[in-house]
Amino acid sequence: MGKPSRNTPMNRKARIEDTLKHTFDPMHLEVVDESHMHSVPAGAESHFKILVVSETFADKTLVARHRLLNRALSGELEGGLHAIALHTWTPDEWFAKGGVAPESPPCQGGSKAG
C-alpha cells in the first residue's frame, strides 16, 4: 500500500527512488533532479544528485559503492540519464557529516541557453 504499481508510469526521479529503495534498503535517500542547472531542454531529467545512506556500504571502497549504484541504475544510464553526482554513505558517515548532502558545483559543460 502507498507504493506505486510497477505498471504505473513513473518519471525518472520516481524510478530511481524505487530502484534504490529496493536495492539498498536505505536509512536515508535523496534524489534531486538537477537538470535545470545544465544546458538541457526543460523536462530532460538527465542530471541527478543522489545521496544513499545504507549499511550496504560498510567495508566497501568509494569506487565499489559507486559501481553498485551504477549497476543498479544501468537501465536509466542506458536510457538517457546523462550524469549522476553520487554520495554513498554508511549511517555513521551520514551522522559524522551532519546529515546533509553537499551542494553540487555549477555546470562546467557550457552556458545555459536562454
QUIWO-V495086 format. One record per residue. N is the residue number from 1. SS is DSSP state (helix for helix, strand for strand, loop for the rest). NEAR is the number of other ideal C-beta (glycine too) atoms within 10 Angstrom. Layout:
# QUIWO-V495086
n & ss & near
N & SS & NEAR
N & SS & NEAR
This chain:
# QUIWO-V495086
n & ss & near
1 & loop & 2
2 & loop & 3
3 & loop & 9
4 & loop & 11
5 & loop & 7
6 & loop & 7
7 & loop & 5
8 & loop & 8
9 & loop & 8
10 & loop & 13
11 & loop & 11
12 & helix & 19
13 & helix & 15
14 & helix & 13
15 & helix & 19
16 & helix & 23
17 & helix & 17
18 & helix & 15
19 & helix & 17
20 & helix & 20
21 & helix & 14
22 & helix & 10
23 & helix & 16
24 & helix & 20
25 & loop & 11
26 & loop & 21
27 & loop & 14
28 & strand & 13
29 & strand & 16
30 & strand & 15
31 & strand & 20
32 & strand & 14
33 & strand & 17
34 & loop & 15
35 & helix & 21
36 & helix & 11
37 & helix & 14
38 & loop & 17
39 & loop & 12
40 & loop & 18
41 & loop & 8
42 & loop & 6
43 & loop & 10
44 & loop & 16
45 & loop & 17
46 & loop & 17
47 & strand & 21
48 & strand & 23
49 & strand & 19
50 & strand & 20
51 & strand & 21
52 & strand & 25
53 & strand & 24
54 & loop & 21
55 & helix & 13
56 & helix & 16
57 & helix & 21
58 & loop & 11
59 & loop & 8
60 & loop & 14
61 & loop & 9
62 & helix & 11
63 & helix & 8
64 & helix & 11
65 & helix & 21
66 & helix & 15
67 & helix & 13
68 & helix & 19
69 & helix & 22
70 & helix & 13
71 & helix & 10
72 & helix & 17
73 & loop & 22
74 & helix & 12
75 & helix & 10
76 & helix & 17
77 & helix & 15
78 & helix & 8
79 & loop & 10
80 & loop & 10
81 & loop & 20
82 & loop & 14
83 & strand & 16
84 & strand & 19
85 & strand & 16
86 & strand & 16
87 & strand & 18
88 & strand & 22
89 & strand & 22
90 & loop & 18
91 & helix & 15
92 & helix & 11
93 & helix & 13
94 & helix & 20
95 & helix & 12
96 & helix & 10
97 & loop & 14
98 & loop & 6
99 & loop & 10
100 & loop & 9
101 & loop & 17
102 & loop & 10
103 & loop & 8
104 & loop & 14
105 & loop & 8
106 & loop & 9
107 & loop & 15
108 & loop & 6
109 & loop & 12
110 & loop & 8
111 & loop & 7
112 & loop & 12
113 & loop & 7
114 & loop & 3
